[in-house]
Amino acid sequence: MSIQEVRRVSSRRSKAKVTTEVDKLEYYYESHPTKEDLMGESAVHINLTRYIRDVLECSFQQEDWIINLNMEIYQTSEHKEYPLAPDVSVFKGVALSESARLSIRSWRMLLPDRPGPSVVFEISSKETWRSDLEQDKKPTKYKRLGVKEYFAYDPNDPPVWSQEDYRGKRLLGWSYINGQPTKLEPDELGRLWSNELESWLVPDKYYLRLYDRQNQLRLTRAEAECRAKEAERAAKEAERAAKEAAEQREATERAAKEVAWAKLRELGIDPETL
């Protein structure tokens, strides 16, 4: 066996050992509540995170993407590591079986098939909004995960972003250029473009809408199915209307023909001989 082959075998064994150890590791906060767990979530918060997840799952269902809600992310093998748990996290390029997806308890970045999230979302509340926005808090923490884009949104009514710098805004985003969080600038309509999601992000009070490059609204699976049914009903209605219009034209033509033939008969002309 060559030196290169020995090194490859040794590397595989090392990875297998790390994988086994990390799989068996029980993190403290997997069985104990974090501060975020104890805060609870409002109905607005729950509805919006589920909506974002459903839109992304429907829009990118052909991709190897995993979209998780409040998934605890661990970066080390330290038993009491305090996890980061974004409201929505998007992991791109991860091919896992359905059973593996459903059995994930936490996201352990030490495992070979567990990259950091490409995109994360935080939905702000009265308790969390400062941490969501201040540069030395979550924008910096997500830098350590290797995140490429981070978005914070305030769906509350009234808004909870009360600091002067953020007043009047509902959506902020950062792109990580060379690992450094850089604020994304909105366009003239107040939208933010996400390269990672290939979408415009558009504030809509209780919702954060996503539009593709052609400005078509990205839908949840339920919305897409509903629209498909509506389109099918509209097509059937159009077909029925066209059939009725054709029948009406035929009836009108028959009536006109009968009137014309009646006049010919009054003149002593047999229309059948014409």
N, C-alpha and C positions, 0 to 999 in steps of 0.2 A: 504494500500500500504506500502511495506517495505521500509526501509531507502535506500537500494540499488536501488530499483525501482524508488524512488523519485530522487535519484542522476542521474540515467540514463535518466529519462525524462528531468531533469534540464539541463543535458549535451546536449541532443538533441536540446532543445529549444535554448540553448546558441549558438550552432553551426549554427542553422537555422538563428538566429539573425545576427551572424557574416557573414554568407553566403549572406544574403540579403543586408547587409550594403556594403560588398565588391563588390557585383554585381552592386549596384547602384553607387558606387564611380567612379568619372571621374578623371582619372589621367591627369595632365597637359600635359605630353609629348605624350599622345595619340592623341592630336590635335595640338601639336606644334612640330616642327622639333628638333631632337637632333643634336649634333655636327656630329655624324656619318651620319645622314640623309643628311646633307648639303655637305658632302664630295662626294657623288655619288659613283658609282661602275664602274669598267672597264668591258669590255666584257669577259676578262679572268676570272675575279672574279665571274661574274654572271653565266657563263657557268659551272664553277667548283662547285659552291655551289648547283646549280640545279642537276649536275651530282651526287654529293655525296648523296643528298636527294633521287634521283631516284634509285640509287643503293641500299640504305638502305630500301626504301619502297618495292622494288622488293624482296630483300633477306629475309626480315623479315615481309612479308605481313600477315603471320598467327599469329603474335604476337600482343599484345596490346601496340604497339609503336606509338608515334606521332613524326614526324620529321618536324621541322619548320625552316624557313629561316628568319633571322632578327626579330624573335619574341621578343617583349619587355617583360622582366620578372620583375615583381614587388614583393617585399618581405614584404612591410609594407602597412599601410593604409594612409601613408603620401601623401597628394595630389600632392606635387611637388617632390616626390621621383624620382631621376634620374635612369632610367632603365638600366639593362644590356641586350644587344641584340646580342647574338652570331650569327655569320654568319650562322651556322647550330647548332641546338640544338636537342638532342634526349631524349625524355621523355619515359621511359619504365614503363610498368605496368599501363597504363592509358586507361581505357575502356570508350570511349566516342562515342556517336552516330555520324553518318556522318554529320547530321545537326549541332550538337554541335561543331564538328571539324571545319566545314566551317565558323561558326559564331564567332570563337574565335578572339577577337581583340587584347588581350594581355594576358600574362600568369600570373595569380594572385596567388601566392603561399599561400596566406592566406585561399584560398578555400580548402575544405577537399579533393577534387579530383585533386589537382594540386601540385604534388611533384616537387622538383627541377629536372633539367635535369641530366641524368646519364652521358652523353657525350656531349661535345661541340667542335666545330671546329671554328678556325679563319683563314681566308685567308688574308695574309698580303699584305699591300700596302705601298707605300712610306710614307704615312701619319700615318699608324697605327702599323708598324712592331715593333717599340720599345715597345709600350704598349702591344703588343701581347706576347712579349718574356720576358720582365723584370719581375723578380720574385715578386716585390712588386706591380705590376700592375695587368694584367688580371689573371695570375696564382693564385694570392691571392684573387682577387675579386670572382673568380669562386669557390674558397674554401667555401665562405660564402653561396653559393647556394647549397652546398652539392654535387657538381659535383664529379664523380668518376674518370673520365678521361678527359683530355683536350689536343687537338692537334692543333698545328699551322703549316701552310704550306705556302711556298713561290713559287707560280707558275709563277712568272714574269720572263721575259727575256729582259735584264739581271736581275738576282735576286736582290731584294732590301735589303736582310739581309746583310748589309755591315760591321757590327761590326766584329772584328777579331774572337771572340768566335763562331760566327755563320757562318762565311764565308765558302763557299763550301758545306753548308747544305741546304736542302729545307724543311725537316720535323723534328719537335720536338714534344715531347709528355710528359705529366705529368700524373702520377697516384696519387690519393689522399689517402695516407695511414694514418689512424687515423686523417683524416682531413688535413694533411700536403702534399703540392705538392712535389712529388718526380719525378725527371726526369727519363723517360724511356730510357733504353739503346738499341740502334739498334743492330741487329744481324750482321753477317759478310757480309750480302748482303745489309745492310743499311735499313732493314725493321724494323718496330715497331709492336709488337703484342698488340692488344686490347682485353682484357678479356671481356669487356662489349659488344663489337661488334663481338666477336669470329672471328676475322679477322686479317690478316697481312695487314698493311698499307704500300704501296710501292710508293715512289716518281716516277712520270713519266712526268716531265716537267709541261705542262699545266694541267695535271690531277693527281689526287691522287687515285691510284687503291687500291681495296680491294680484298684480296684472302682468301678463307676459309682454314680450317686446312689441306685439301688435296691439297692445292695450286691451287685450281680452281678459276679462276677470277669470282668475283661477278659481275653480269650484271644488267643493267637497264631493265625495263620491255620491252622497245622497242628493246634492244639488245637481250633479251631472246626470244622475238617473232621472230626476224630476224633469230636467230640461229635455232629456231624450224622449220621455213620455209625452211632454207638451208638444214637442216637434212632431211626434208620431200622430198625436191627436189633430194637430194643425194640418198635417199632410192629408189625413183622412177627411177632414172637414173640407179642405180645398178640393179634394177629389169628388166628394159628394156634391159640392156646390157646382163644380164644372159639369158633372153628370146632369144635375137638375137644369142648368143653363142650356145644355145641349138638347135635353128633352123639351124644354120650353121653346127653343128655336124651331125644332121639328114640328111641334104643335102649331106654332104660328104660321109656318110655311104651309102645313096641311090646310089650315083654315083659309089662308089667302088663295090657295089653289082651288079649294071648293067654291069660294066666292067667284073667282074668275070663270070656272067651268059653268057655274050656274048662269052667269051672264051670257056665255056662249050658247047655252041651251035655249035661253030666252030669244036669242037671235036665230034660232033654228039650226045652229051648228053643233054637230056632235064632237065634243072635244077629244073623244077616243080616236077619231080619224085624223087628227092633226099630228 
